[in-house]
């Protein structure tokens, strides 16, 4: 073995692993270790000269010594690293296999702050979701990639100095203690709801305030815990306001530019791609929502008490869609090159509007879930999407999508297919309309529904038949139990 090789080792890798900052320390440790083994290895009394090579049996002895030294130095390196600390480079994680770069949306800490292990320090935008970046160790942080920067997956986002001292008065993150019993609710009082407290106002009241440009902080809420209701807004409008408190719009002609997020850019690309690469058509129908609304009104309290979740329209639509997809499998299929891929399961995507854009988390195997399970899945996924905690896996796949523009007041629309899927169902608002029943004009709550589909794979008969079947099951909810058929049809084997 050439002794000079010991001094010429590429110490960049070993020094990082073993915690050795300089070549001199390596050489010193090697010499010290050799002396310790002196008594046990008498043959080392006459080491080979520098630059010479020994042959024969003795040639293996220096290698044995060097291996023993590496093991000992590794143990010492761990002790040294624990004692003196190190600088940890945190790299940008990969949100998914097809994603090569992301944007730093926002840093939740400042440069030089002391962060705790596991603390969320940044938000990262990819073209599919917004992810959180958590600190991998406790220490002082040095930000490398600035907010708004587009960085490659695997690039260094920040550096954490684990040797930094914890600031005085800042204790380590405590273990979460069990939640104390909630105090008894105080009697409801009539108080003024603050303008920025959007949770202390009913949706109808908020809409009226926005449409009329009213100052919410001037409206006194009489609902539970001071909640502002529709009647409060009407009463306030009747009493009048000081016009000086109402903001005046117009006058300014400013223009601002904002950089598109990766998610928004990806949404734009996909929407244009769908229009250009599919033969998309839309068919419409109307649904009498009275049967499902009556059922929901009758059982919603019992349902929530038993299952711990409310009974909404989305679970009923999802269940009806799953039954219809079984009867019209082409609507649940996809085009892959020159082949059509049929699915014997229903992974239903639920479109959710978030502050960062539209996201479509997936309710998997929806055909096998109960209404309660569907509601729980939808509520959990929607909350994750709005809180920015949705993952790529939550949105991967999907065989069919449902979108509900009715929550924003949409009466009718033509939803765009979510590729590579072949169809999407659009729900809209429920409005009381005059309809003819048995020769009589009656008022019924009606919803217009729309099915956009790829005509390359789905014919008109299948698209219209699918939407009619969804309509029939919503107007006769018991049919969902029998694959879209009535109990009489099942009895008669029809």
VOPAGU-2260 file (C-alpha; in pm, 1 decimal, decimal comma):
REM VOPAGU-2260
SITE   aa  ch    i         X         Y         Z
SITE  UNK   A    0       0,0       0,0       0,0
SITE  UNK   A    1     129,7     348,1     -81,8
SITE  UNK   A    2     141,2     545,9     240,5
SITE  UNK   A    3     107,5     873,8      50,2
SITE  UNK   A    4    -242,5     758,9     -44,3
SITE  UNK   A    5    -348,0     810,2     315,8
SITE  UNK   A    6    -248,9    1177,1     302,4
SITE  UNK   A    7    -394,7    1222,5     -44,9
SITE  UNK   A    8    -736,0    1084,3      32,5
SITE  UNK   A    9   -1023,3    1283,7    -117,9
SITE  UNK   A   10   -1142,7    1405,0     219,5
SITE  UNK   A   11   -1445,7    1596,2      85,1
SITE  UNK   A   12   -1672,4    1293,2     119,8
SITE  UNK   A   13   -1518,4    1121,1     427,1
SITE  UNK   A   14   -1470,7    1449,1     612,8
SITE  UNK   A   15   -1842,4    1527,3     579,5
SITE  UNK   A   16   -1941,6    1178,7     689,3
SITE  UNK   A   17   -1686,5    1152,2     968,5
SITE  UNK   A   18   -1716,8    1509,2    1089,5
SITE  UNK   A   19   -1347,3    1594,5    1012,2
SITE  UNK   A   20   -1297,0    1957,3     913,0
SITE  UNK   A   21    -926,5    1942,5     813,4
SITE  UNK   A   22    -668,5    1703,8     669,1
SITE  UNK   A   23    -441,8    1769,5     968,9
SITE  UNK   A   24    -700,8    1631,5    1206,8
SITE  UNK   A   25    -736,8    1321,5     989,2
SITE  UNK   A   26    -361,3    1265,4     989,7
SITE  UNK   A   27    -339,7    1332,6    1362,0
SITE  UNK   A   28    -616,0    1089,0    1442,6
SITE  UNK   A   29    -457,6     827,8    1218,8
SITE  UNK   A   30    -123,9     865,7    1398,4
SITE  UNK   A   31    -288,4     849,8    1740,2
SITE  UNK   A   32    -482,2     539,8    1645,6
SITE  UNK   A   33    -164,4     371,9    1517,6
SITE  UNK   A   34       6,6     425,3    1851,1
SITE  UNK   A   35    -288,5     267,4    2032,5
SITE  UNK   A   36    -254,3     -46,1    1823,8
SITE  UNK   A   37     122,0     -51,3    1862,1
SITE  UNK   A   38     128,0    -312,6    2137,8
SITE  UNK   A   39    -116,0    -541,1    1954,3
SITE  UNK   A   40      51,2    -517,6    1612,7
SITE  UNK   A   41     420,1    -563,4    1654,8
SITE  UNK   A   42     476,5    -577,7    1281,8
SITE  UNK   A   43     399,3    -203,8    1263,4
SITE  UNK   A   44     730,8    -122,3    1440,5
SITE  UNK   A   45     884,6     -96,0    1095,1
SITE  UNK   A   46     628,3      69,1     868,4
SITE  UNK   A   47     702,2      99,0     496,3
SITE  UNK   A   48     872,4     408,6     371,4
SITE  UNK   A   49     670,6     695,6     230,6
SITE  UNK   A   50     597,4     630,6    -137,4
SITE  UNK   A   51     699,4     261,5    -119,3
SITE  UNK   A   52     485,3     -44,1    -168,5
SITE  UNK   A   53     511,9    -361,8      36,8
SITE  UNK   A   54     446,4    -695,3    -121,1
SITE  UNK   A   55     351,4   -1030,8      18,2
SITE  UNK   A   56     162,6   -1098,4     338,7
SITE  UNK   A   57     265,4    -773,6     505,5
SITE  UNK   A   58      87,5    -577,5     231,5
SITE  UNK   A   59    -250,8    -658,3     389,8
SITE  UNK   A   60    -157,3    -538,1     739,4
SITE  UNK   A   61    -167,6    -162,8     661,3
SITE  UNK   A   62    -502,7    -212,8     491,8
SITE  UNK   A   63    -633,1    -383,4     807,3
SITE  UNK   A   64    -502,0     -96,0    1016,7
SITE  UNK   A   65    -666,0     159,1     790,5
SITE  UNK   A   66   -1004,2     -21,8     802,4
SITE  UNK   A   67    -989,1     -36,6    1181,4
SITE  UNK   A   68    -905,0     332,4    1187,0
SITE  UNK   A   69   -1202,2     420,8     963,0
SITE  UNK   A   70   -1444,8     240,3    1193,0
SITE  UNK   A   71   -1300,7     411,2    1500,4
SITE  UNK   A   72   -1296,4     752,5    1331,1
SITE  UNK   A   73   -1659,8     710,6    1224,1
SITE  UNK   A   74   -1762,4     658,7    1584,2
SITE  UNK   A   75   -1559,8     958,3    1688,9
SITE  UNK   A   76   -1706,0    1163,6    1402,7
SITE  UNK   A   77   -2058,4    1100,8    1521,9
SITE  UNK   A   78   -1960,1    1217,9    1870,5
SITE  UNK   A   79   -1789,6    1523,6    1722,9
SITE  UNK   A   80   -2086,2    1606,9    1502,5
SITE  UNK   A   81   -2325,1    1579,0    1796,4
SITE  UNK   A   82   -2096,4    1797,9    2006,9
SITE  UNK   A   83   -2017,7    2075,3    1761,1
SITE  UNK   A   84   -2326,9    2063,2    1534,4
SITE  UNK   A   85   -2337,8    2099,6    1157,7
SITE  UNK   A   86   -2506,4    2295,8     882,1
SITE  UNK   A   87   -2791,0    2103,3     726,5
SITE  UNK   A   88   -2882,7    2176,4     367,6
SITE  UNK   A   89   -3256,1    2137,4     313,2
SITE  UNK   A   90   -3337,4    2051,6     -45,7
SITE  UNK   A   91   -3659,9    2100,8    -237,8
SITE  UNK   A   92   -3859,9    1775,4    -216,6
SITE  UNK   A   93   -4021,3    1616,6    -520,4
SITE  UNK   A   94   -4400,8    1664,6    -524,0
SITE  UNK   A   95   -4441,5    1393,3    -790,0
SITE  UNK   A   96   -4265,3    1191,9   -1056,9
SITE  UNK   A   97   -4350,4    1425,2   -1344,9
SITE  UNK   A   98   -4257,3    1748,6   -1165,0
SITE  UNK   A   99   -3904,3    1882,4   -1217,8
SITE  UNK   A  100   -3933,7    2234,3   -1075,2
SITE  UNK   A  101   -4140,8    2425,1    -821,0
SITE  UNK   A  102   -4185,9    2780,8    -698,2
SITE  UNK   A  103   -4120,3    2907,6    -347,8
SITE  UNK   A  104   -4462,0    3056,4    -273,8
SITE  UNK   A  105   -4392,9    3197,9      69,7
SITE  UNK   A  106   -4146,3    3175,8     356,0
SITE  UNK   A  107   -4318,8    3148,2     693,3
SITE  UNK   A  108   -3997,6    3239,0     878,3
SITE  UNK   A  109   -3738,0    3512,9     832,8
SITE  UNK   A  110   -3370,8    3479,9     755,9
SITE  UNK   A  111   -3179,0    3404,2    1076,9
SITE  UNK   A  112   -3481,7    3285,0    1273,3
SITE  UNK   A  113   -3444,8    2988,8    1504,6
SITE  UNK   A  114   -3673,0    2707,2    1386,4
SITE  UNK   A  115   -3782,8    2387,3    1554,3
SITE  UNK   A  116   -3759,6    2039,7    1411,1
SITE  UNK   A  117   -4080,1    1969,5    1217,9
SITE  UNK   A  118   -4188,2    2334,4    1208,9
SITE  UNK   A  119   -4348,7    2444,6     881,3
SITE  UNK   A  120   -4111,3    2701,2     733,9
SITE  UNK   A  121   -4228,0    2750,1     373,7
SITE  UNK   A  122   -4499,3    2684,8     117,1
SITE  UNK   A  123   -4403,7    2540,5    -219,6
SITE  UNK   A  124   -4614,9    2569,2    -533,8
SITE  UNK   A  125   -4601,4    2298,1    -797,2
SITE  UNK   A  126   -4813,8    2269,4   -1109,7
SITE  UNK   A  127   -5045,3    2033,1    -922,7
SITE  UNK   A  128   -5062,2    2141,4    -559,4
SITE  UNK   A  129   -4923,4    2361,1    -284,1
SITE  UNK   A  130   -4702,7    2173,9     -37,8
SITE  UNK   A  131   -4556,5    2261,4     300,1
SITE  UNK   A  132   -4184,5    2243,3     374,3
SITE  UNK   A  133   -4101,9    2139,6     730,1
SITE  UNK   A  134   -3769,5    2193,5     906,0
SITE  UNK   A  135   -3563,8    1875,1     929,0
SITE  UNK   A  136   -3377,9    1990,6    1240,8
SITE  UNK   A  137   -3375,4    2267,0    1499,3
SITE  UNK   A  138   -3141,7    2559,5    1443,9
SITE  UNK   A  139   -3088,7    2898,7    1281,4
SITE  UNK   A  140   -3213,8    2918,1     924,9
SITE  UNK   A  141   -3044,5    3081,2     628,1
SITE  UNK   A  142   -3277,5    3122,9     331,2
SITE  UNK   A  143   -3119,6    3040,6      -5,7
SITE  UNK   A  144   -3414,8    3034,2    -248,3
SITE  UNK   A  145   -3621,7    3349,0    -215,6
SITE  UNK   A  146   -4000,8    3372,3    -228,5
SITE  UNK   A  147   -4118,0    3376,7    -588,5
SITE  UNK   A  148   -3810,1    3195,5    -720,3
SITE  UNK   A  149   -3854,9    2894,6    -948,1
SITE  UNK   A  150   -3613,2    2623,5    -837,9
SITE  UNK   A  151   -3537,8    2270,3    -951,8
SITE  UNK   A  152   -3640,6    1971,8    -742,7
SITE  UNK   A  153   -3338,5    1876,3    -531,5
SITE  UNK   A  154   -3197,4    2229,0    -517,4
SITE  UNK   A  155   -3104,2    2379,2    -181,4
SITE  UNK   A  156   -3392,0    2581,9     -38,3
SITE  UNK   A  157   -3231,1    2680,8     292,7
SITE  UNK   A  158   -2955,0    2592,4     536,3
SITE  UNK   A  159   -3013,6    2517,1     903,7
SITE  UNK   A  160   -2724,9    2568,9    1145,0
SITE  UNK   A  161   -2787,8    2307,2    1411,5
SITE  UNK   A  162   -2500,1    2441,2    1621,2
SITE  UNK   A  163   -2678,3    2772,1    1675,4
SITE  UNK   A  164   -2786,4    2838,3    2031,0
SITE  UNK   A  165   -3153,1    2849,2    2108,3
SITE  UNK   A  166   -3259,0    3209,2    2181,6
SITE  UNK   A  167   -3307,7    3294,1    2545,2
SITE  UNK   A  168   -3663,7    3246,2    2655,9
SITE  UNK   A  169   -3753,6    3017,6    2365,1
SITE  UNK   A  170   -3829,5    2671,2    2493,0
SITE  UNK   A  171   -3829,4    2359,5    2281,2
SITE  UNK   A  172   -4158,3    2275,6    2112,3
SITE  UNK   A  173   -4370,8    2109,5    2380,9
SITE  UNK   A  174   -4563,1    1789,5    2332,5
SITE  UNK   A  175   -4928,6    1867,2    2270,4
SITE  UNK   A  176   -5125,2    1824,4    2590,3
SITE  UNK   A  177   -5475,7    1676,9    2595,6
SITE  UNK   A  178   -5736,8    1937,8    2520,5
SITE  UNK   A  179   -5908,7    2069,9    2829,1
SITE  UNK   A  180   -6280,8    2046,1    2862,1
SITE  UNK   A  181   -6451,9    2329,2    2680,2
SITE  UNK   A  182   -6608,7    2584,0    2915,5
SITE  UNK   A  183   -6982,6    2621,4    2919,9
SITE  UNK   A  184   -7107,5    2846,6    2644,2
SITE  UNK   A  185   -7197,8    3195,0    2759,6
SITE  UNK   A  186   -7547,1    3325,8    2686,5
SITE  UNK   A  187   -7576,5    3473,3    2338,8
SITE  UNK   A  188   -7543,9    3850,4    2326,1
SITE  UNK   A  189   -7631,9    4100,0    2058,6
SITE  UNK   A  190   -7298,1    4239,3    1945,9
SITE  UNK   A  191   -7163,0    4406,6    1638,7
SITE  UNK   A  192   -6987,6    4159,5    1409,0
SITE  UNK   A  193   -6641,8    4282,0    1299,5
SITE  UNK   A  194   -6603,9    4343,3     926,4
SITE  UNK   A  195   -6323,6    4092,1     885,4
SITE  UNK   A  196   -6499,0    3806,2    1070,9
SITE  UNK   A  197   -6647,9    3620,0     775,8
SITE  UNK   A  198   -6747,8    3325,1     995,4
SITE  UNK   A  199   -6982,6    3539,8    1204,8
SITE  UNK   A  200   -7222,9    3611,5     921,3
SITE  UNK   A  201   -7462,0    3396,8     723,3
SITE  UNK   A  202   -7387,1    3344,6     350,3
SITE  UNK   A  203   -7710,0    3520,5     248,0
SITE  UNK   A  204   -7631,9    3822,7     465,9
SITE  UNK   A  205   -7275,2    3836,7     331,4
SITE  UNK   A  206   -7406,2    3832,3     -25,0
SITE  UNK   A  207   -7651,1    4117,0      46,3
SITE  UNK   A  208   -7378,8    4324,7     209,1
SITE  UNK   A  209   -7146,2    4272,9     -86,5
SITE  UNK   A  210   -7410,5    4347,2    -348,3
SITE  UNK   A  211   -7518,1    4667,6    -176,3
SITE  UNK   A  212   -7172,3    4782,9     -69,9
SITE  UNK   A  213   -7271,1    4807,2     296,9
SITE  UNK   A  214   -7025,2    4845,5     586,4
SITE  UNK   A  215   -7049,3    4518,4     776,8
SITE  UNK   A  216   -6899,4    4663,6    1092,9
SITE  UNK   A  217   -7200,0    4896,8    1119,0
SITE  UNK   A  218   -7449,5    4609,4    1122,9
SITE  UNK   A  219   -7549,4    4464,3    1460,4
SITE  UNK   A  220   -7590,3    4086,8    1458,2
SITE  UNK   A  221   -7883,5    3935,6    1648,1
SITE  UNK   A  222   -7813,3    3572,1    1566,4
SITE  UNK   A  223   -7632,0    3320,2    1789,5
SITE  UNK   A  224   -7306,9    3468,0    1922,8
SITE  UNK   A  225   -7375,0    3793,0    1737,3
SITE  UNK   A  226   -7402,2    3634,2    1393,2
SITE  UNK   A  227   -7529,6    3875,2    1128,0
SITE  UNK   A  228   -7839,6    3740,6     954,5
SITE  UNK   A  229   -8045,6    3842,1     652,1
SITE  UNK   A  230   -8298,6    4020,6     875,1
SITE  UNK   A  231   -8019,2    4221,0    1037,9
SITE  UNK   A  232   -7907,4    4348,2     697,6
SITE  UNK   A  233   -8263,5    4437,2     597,4
SITE  UNK   A  234   -8317,1    4619,1     926,8
SITE  UNK   A  235   -7992,4    4809,7     886,2
SITE  UNK   A  236   -8080,5    4909,9     530,1
SITE  UNK   A  237   -8420,7    5032,6     646,8
SITE  UNK   A  238   -8264,5    5243,7     920,9
SITE  UNK   A  239   -8006,8    5395,8     688,4
SITE  UNK   A  240   -7629,3    5449,3     715,5
SITE  UNK   A  241   -7391,6    5736,3     741,9
SITE  UNK   A  242   -7287,7    5765,7     375,4
SITE  UNK   A  243   -6944,1    5887,7     475,5
SITE  UNK   A  244   -6866,0    5537,7     603,7
SITE  UNK   A  245   -6932,7    5372,5     267,0
SITE  UNK   A  246   -6617,0    5340,1      57,5
SITE  UNK   A  247   -6616,7    5520,6    -276,1
SITE  UNK   A  248   -6482,5    5331,0    -576,2
SITE  UNK   A  249   -6326,3    5463,3    -891,1
SITE  UNK   A  250   -6091,9    5748,4    -964,4
SITE  UNK   A  251   -5766,9    5553,5    -963,2
SITE  UNK   A  252   -5630,2    5405,1   -1287,7
SITE  UNK   A  253   -5354,5    5187,8   -1149,9
SITE  UNK   A  254   -5236,1    4868,0   -1316,0
SITE  UNK   A  255   -5046,8    4587,8   -1144,8
SITE  UNK   A  256   -4879,0    4272,9   -1272,9
SITE  UNK   A  257   -4845,4    3949,5   -1081,0
SITE  UNK   A  258   -4645,4    3642,9   -1172,1
SITE  UNK   A  259   -4857,9    3339,2   -1249,5
SITE  UNK   A  260   -4810,5    3052,5   -1008,4
SITE  UNK   A  261   -4707,6    2711,8   -1141,2
SITE  UNK   A  262   -5052,6    2581,7   -1052,6
SITE  UNK   A  263   -5230,0    2857,2   -1247,5
SITE  UNK   A  264   -4998,4    2808,0   -1547,8
SITE  UNK   A  265   -5065,8    2435,2   -1545,8
SITE  UNK   A  266   -5442,8    2490,8   -1524,7
SITE  UNK   A  267   -5422,8    2728,2   -1822,0
SITE  UNK   A  268   -5222,7    2478,8   -2027,3
SITE  UNK   A  269   -5458,9    2192,7   -1952,6
SITE  UNK   A  270   -5772,6    2393,6   -2033,2
SITE  UNK   A  271   -5636,6    2500,1   -2371,5
SITE  UNK   A  272   -5515,6    2146,0   -2439,2
SITE  UNK   A  273   -5861,7    2001,0   -2372,0
SITE  UNK   A  274   -6027,2    2242,5   -2613,0
SITE  UNK   A  275   -5771,2    2168,2   -2883,5
SITE  UNK   A  276   -5730,9    1791,7   -2843,2
SITE  UNK   A  277   -6080,9    1661,5   -2769,9
SITE  UNK   A  278   -6414,4    1660,9   -2949,8
SITE  UNK   A  279   -6596,5    1808,3   -2650,2
SITE  UNK   A  280   -6972,2    1847,2   -2650,7
SITE  UNK   A  281   -7220,6    1925,9   -2373,3
SITE  UNK   A  282   -7570,1    1790,6   -2315,9
SITE  UNK   A  283   -7815,6    1936,1   -2065,0
SITE  UNK   A  284   -8112,3    1827,5   -1855,8
SITE  UNK   A  285   -8311,9    1946,5   -1556,5
SITE  UNK   A  286   -8371,4    1771,9   -1225,6
SITE  UNK   A  287   -8665,7    1812,3    -990,7
SITE  UNK   A  288   -8479,2    1833,7    -660,8
SITE  UNK   A  289   -8788,5    1810,7    -439,5
SITE  UNK   A  290   -8757,6    1434,5    -362,2
SITE  UNK   A  291   -8394,2    1454,7    -246,3
SITE  UNK   A  292   -8457,2    1782,9     -64,9
SITE  UNK   A  293   -8752,4    1628,0     120,1
SITE  UNK   A  294   -8543,7    1323,4     211,1
SITE  UNK   A  295   -8256,2    1543,4     325,9
SITE  UNK   A  296   -8486,2    1759,2     538,3
SITE  UNK   A  297   -8647,0    1453,1     695,0
SITE  UNK   A  298   -8329,3    1266,6     786,9
SITE  UNK   A  299   -8049,8    1526,8     807,9
SITE  UNK   A  300   -8057,4    1554,8    1188,9
SITE  UNK   A  301   -8066,5    1178,7    1246,3
SITE  UNK   A  302   -7801,5    1128,2     977,2
SITE  UNK   A  303   -7563,8    1376,4    1137,8
SITE  UNK   A  304   -7622,2    1237,3    1485,8
SITE  UNK   A  305   -7543,8     884,1    1371,0
SITE  UNK   A  306   -7256,5     948,1    1127,8
SITE  UNK   A  307   -7109,7    1272,7    1258,1
SITE  UNK   A  308   -7132,7    1443,2     919,6
SITE  UNK   A  309   -7403,1    1636,5     739,1
SITE  UNK   A  310   -7601,1    1498,3     447,1
SITE  UNK   A  311   -7531,4    1711,3     141,0
SITE  UNK   A  312   -7629,0    1701,3    -223,4
SITE  UNK   A  313   -7279,0    1609,0    -339,4
SITE  UNK   A  314   -7291,2    1260,0    -187,6
SITE  UNK   A  315   -7629,1    1194,5    -351,1
SITE  UNK   A  316   -7501,0    1310,7    -688,0
SITE  UNK   A  317   -7185,6    1100,3    -646,0
SITE  UNK   A  318   -7390,6     791,4    -567,7
SITE  UNK   A  319   -7623,6     851,4    -863,0
SITE  UNK   A  320   -7324,6     905,1   -1093,1
SITE  UNK   A  321   -7162,6     577,4    -982,7
SITE  UNK   A  322   -7479,2     382,1   -1062,2
SITE  UNK   A  323   -7508,2     552,8   -1401,6
SITE  UNK   A  324   -7141,3     486,4   -1482,3
SITE  UNK   A  325   -7203,0     116,0   -1428,6
SITE  UNK   A  326   -7480,7     128,1   -1688,4
SITE  UNK   A  327   -7276,9     341,3   -1934,3
SITE  UNK   A  328   -6913,3     227,1   -1898,1
SITE  UNK   A  329   -6790,1     440,2   -2191,7
SITE  UNK   A  330   -6851,1     753,4   -1982,3
SITE  UNK   A  331   -6609,4     609,1   -1726,2
SITE  UNK   A  332   -6345,2     518,1   -1986,2
SITE  UNK   A  333   -6037,1     691,9   -2124,8
SITE  UNK   A  334   -5846,6     700,7   -2452,3
SITE  UNK   A  335   -5486,9     579,2   -2436,0
SITE  UNK   A  336   -5325,5     598,4   -2777,1
SITE  UNK   A  337   -5519,7     364,9   -3003,2
SITE  UNK   A  338   -5691,2     187,7   -2714,0
SITE  UNK   A  339   -5989,0     256,2   -2489,7
SITE  UNK   A  340   -5929,9     187,9   -2119,8
SITE  UNK   A  341   -6244,3      84,8   -1931,0
SITE  UNK   A  342   -6258,9     101,5   -1550,4
SITE  UNK   A  343   -6464,5    -130,9   -1333,7
SITE  UNK   A  344   -6437,4     115,4   -1044,6
SITE  UNK   A  345   -6539,6     478,2    -992,9
SITE  UNK   A  346   -6271,5     719,0    -875,2
SITE  UNK   A  347   -6475,8    1038,3    -870,0
SITE  UNK   A  348   -6300,9    1374,5    -866,4
SITE  UNK   A  349   -6470,8    1657,4    -678,3
SITE  UNK   A  350   -6372,6    1999,7    -811,7
SITE  UNK   A  351   -6284,1    2237,6    -526,0
SITE  UNK   A  352   -6217,9    2608,2    -563,4
SITE  UNK   A  353   -5924,3    2727,4    -351,2
SITE  UNK   A  354   -5749,4    3064,5    -318,1
SITE  UNK   A  355   -5471,3    2929,1    -540,0
SITE  UNK   A  356   -5695,7    2784,7    -811,3
SITE  UNK   A  357   -5914,3    2487,4    -897,2
SITE  UNK   A  358   -5815,6    2150,2    -750,0
SITE  UNK   A  359   -5977,4    1811,4    -802,3
SITE  UNK   A  360   -5916,0    1563,6    -516,2
SITE  UNK   A  361   -6033,5    1207,6    -576,8
SITE  UNK   A  362   -6288,1    1000,4    -384,1
SITE  UNK   A  363   -6161,6     651,3    -460,4
SITE  UNK   A  364   -6390,8     352,9    -512,3
SITE  UNK   A  365   -6690,5     576,2    -458,7
SITE  UNK   A  366   -6917,4     301,9    -591,9
SITE  UNK   A  367   -6851,2      94,1    -278,4
SITE  UNK   A  368   -6893,7     376,9     -26,9
SITE  UNK   A  369   -7203,9     469,8     168,0
SITE  UNK   A  370   -7342,7     823,3     159,3
SITE  UNK   A  371   -7183,5     890,9     498,1
SITE  UNK   A  372   -6843,2     767,6     380,8
SITE  UNK   A  373   -6865,3     980,1      67,5
SITE  UNK   A  374   -6951,7    1288,1     273,3
SITE  UNK   A  375   -6658,6    1225,5     508,5
SITE  UNK   A  376   -6417,8    1181,0     217,4
SITE  UNK   A  377   -6538,1    1495,4      43,5
SITE  UNK   A  378   -6523,3    1705,1     361,0
SITE  UNK   A  379   -6171,8    1587,9     444,6
SITE  UNK   A  380   -6034,1    1639,4      94,3
SITE  UNK   A  381   -6199,7    1978,1      52,5
SITE  UNK   A  382   -6055,1    2099,0     383,7
SITE  UNK   A  383   -5705,7    1983,3     284,7
SITE  UNK   A  384   -5736,2    2158,0     -51,1
SITE  UNK   A  385   -5849,5    2489,2      98,9
SITE  UNK   A  386   -5581,4    2473,5     370,9
SITE  UNK   A  387   -5309,6    2408,4     114,2
SITE  UNK   A  388   -5234,0    2062,3     256,1
SITE  UNK   A  389   -5355,8    1860,4     -40,7
SITE  UNK   A  390   -5097,3    1623,1    -188,3
SITE  UNK   A  391   -5036,0    1506,7    -542,9
SITE  UNK   A  392   -5147,6    1156,9    -444,2
SITE  UNK   A  393   -5484,7    1297,8    -333,6
SITE  UNK   A  394   -5542,5    1424,2    -687,9
SITE  UNK   A  395   -5378,2    1149,0    -891,4
SITE  UNK   A  396   -5596,4     933,4   -1113,2
SITE  UNK   A  397   -5970,8     977,9   -1132,1
SITE  UNK   A  398   -6215,0     836,6   -1385,6
SITE  UNK   A  399   -6493,2    1098,5   -1369,6
SITE  UNK   A  400   -6536,9    1448,1   -1224,4
SITE  UNK   A  401   -6822,9    1642,1   -1064,6
SITE  UNK   A  402   -6812,5    2021,1   -1038,0
SITE  UNK   A  403   -7066,9    2238,3    -859,9
SITE  UNK   A  404   -7090,0    2591,5    -995,5
SITE  UNK   A  405   -7417,9    2632,2    -809,9
SITE  UNK   A  406   -7237,1    2730,4    -491,7
SITE  UNK   A  407   -7136,7    3050,9    -674,0
SITE  UNK   A  408   -7484,5    3109,6    -813,1
SITE  UNK   A  409   -7430,0    2963,2   -1160,3
SITE  UNK   A  410   -7755,5    2876,9   -1337,5
SITE  UNK   A  411   -7601,5    2698,6   -1637,1
SITE  UNK   A  412   -7252,8    2631,0   -1770,8
SITE  UNK   A  413   -7049,6    2400,1   -1994,6
SITE  UNK   A  414   -6782,1    2244,7   -1771,8
SITE  UNK   A  415   -6450,2    2148,1   -1931,2
SITE  UNK   A  416   -6331,7    1786,0   -1921,0
SITE  UNK   A  417   -6053,7    1702,3   -1675,9
SITE  UNK   A  418   -5804,1    1505,0   -1890,7
SITE  UNK   A  419   -5740,1    1219,0   -1939,4
SITE  UNK   A  420   -6100,6    1161,7   -1830,1
SITE  UNK   A  421   -6373,7    1161,7   -2090,7
SITE  UNK   A  422   -6663,0    1332,4   -1912,2
SITE  UNK   A  423   -6755,2    1576,9   -1635,5
SITE  UNK   A  424   -7088,8    1653,1   -1469,1
SITE  UNK   A  425   -7177,9    2012,5   -1387,1
SITE  UNK   A  426   -7417,9    2094,8   -1103,8
SITE  UNK   A  427   -7582,4    2436,0   -1075,8
SITE  UNK   A  428   -7798,6    2639,8    -841,2
SITE  UNK   A  429   -8144,7    2528,4    -733,5
SITE  UNK   A  430   -8421,1    2769,0    -832,3
SITE  UNK   A  431   -8795,7    2736,7    -786,8
SITE  UNK   A  432   -8949,1    2719,6   -1134,1
SITE  UNK   A  433   -9295,8    2650,2   -1273,4
SITE  UNK   A  434   -9320,0    2298,0   -1415,1
SITE  UNK   A  435   -9605,3    2092,9   -1555,4
SITE  UNK   A  436   -9706,8    1783,1   -1357,0
SITE  UNK   A  437  -10016,4    1580,6   -1449,1
SITE  UNK   A  438  -10158,8    1869,7   -1647,3
SITE  UNK   A  439  -10105,7    2115,9   -1360,8
SITE  UNK   A  440   -9853,1    2398,7   -1330,1
SITE  UNK   A  441   -9670,0    2362,6   -1001,2
SITE  UNK   A  442   -9363,2    2524,2    -847,2
SITE  UNK   A  443   -9068,8    2291,0    -796,5
SITE  UNK   A  444   -8702,3    2339,9    -698,2
SITE  UNK   A  445   -8517,8    2270,8   -1022,6
SITE  UNK   A  446   -8149,0    2227,2   -1096,9
SITE  UNK   A  447   -8005,5    2233,8   -1447,8
SITE  UNK   A  448   -7731,6    1973,1   -1496,6
SITE  UNK   A  449   -7475,6    1954,6   -1776,5
SITE  UNK   A  450   -7258,2    1669,3   -1900,8
SITE  UNK   A  451   -6954,1    1761,8   -2108,0
SITE  UNK   A  452   -6803,3    1460,9   -2283,2
SITE  UNK   A  453   -6544,9    1360,8   -2541,3
SITE  UNK   A  454   -6738,0    1265,4   -2853,4
SITE  UNK   A  455   -6443,9    1056,1   -2975,8
SITE  UNK   A  456   -6525,9     787,5   -2721,1
SITE  UNK   A  457   -6881,2     867,5   -2603,7
SITE  UNK   A  458   -7171,9     869,9   -2848,3
SITE  UNK   A  459   -7480,4    1086,3   -2811,1
SITE  UNK   A  460   -7693,7     790,3   -2704,2
SITE  UNK   A  461   -7459,3     713,2   -2415,5
SITE  UNK   A  462   -7414,7    1072,9   -2301,5
SITE  UNK   A  463   -7785,0    1153,5   -2306,0
SITE  UNK   A  464   -7876,1     816,8   -2155,0
SITE  UNK   A  465   -7624,0     867,8   -1874,9
SITE  UNK   A  466   -7759,1    1211,8   -1785,0
SITE  UNK   A  467   -8120,6    1091,0   -1797,8
SITE  UNK   A  468   -8032,7     805,1   -1562,9
SITE  UNK   A  469   -7873,7    1046,9   -1316,1
SITE  UNK   A  470   -8188,9    1259,5   -1334,0
SITE  UNK   A  471   -8415,8     959,8   -1271,3
SITE  UNK   A  472   -8221,0     844,5    -966,7
SITE  UNK   A  473   -8217,6    1190,7    -810,6
SITE  UNK   A  474   -8590,5    1227,3    -866,1
SITE  UNK   A  475   -8642,4     875,5    -725,8
SITE  UNK   A  476   -8360,7     827,8    -469,4
SITE  UNK   A  477   -8465,0     470,4    -387,5
SITE  UNK   A  478   -8345,7     369,7    -735,4
SITE  UNK   A  479   -7986,9     416,7    -621,0
SITE  UNK   A  480   -8027,9      96,1    -424,1
SITE  UNK   A  481   -8132,1    -103,4    -731,9
SITE  UNK   A  482   -7886,5       8,2    -997,5
SITE  UNK   A  483   -8115,7     277,4   -1132,7
SITE  UNK   A  484   -8420,4      50,8   -1151,2
SITE  UNK   A  485   -8742,9      60,8    -952,9
SITE  UNK   A  486   -8833,4    -200,3    -695,2
SITE  UNK   A  487   -9104,5    -328,0    -929,7
SITE  UNK   A  488   -8852,9    -372,0   -1212,6
SITE  UNK   A  489   -8625,6    -572,2    -986,0
SITE  UNK   A  490   -8917,9    -783,8    -867,9
SITE  UNK   A  491   -9024,8    -853,8   -1226,5
SITE  UNK   A  492   -8669,5    -920,7   -1341,9
SITE  UNK   A  493   -8683,0    -637,1   -1594,8
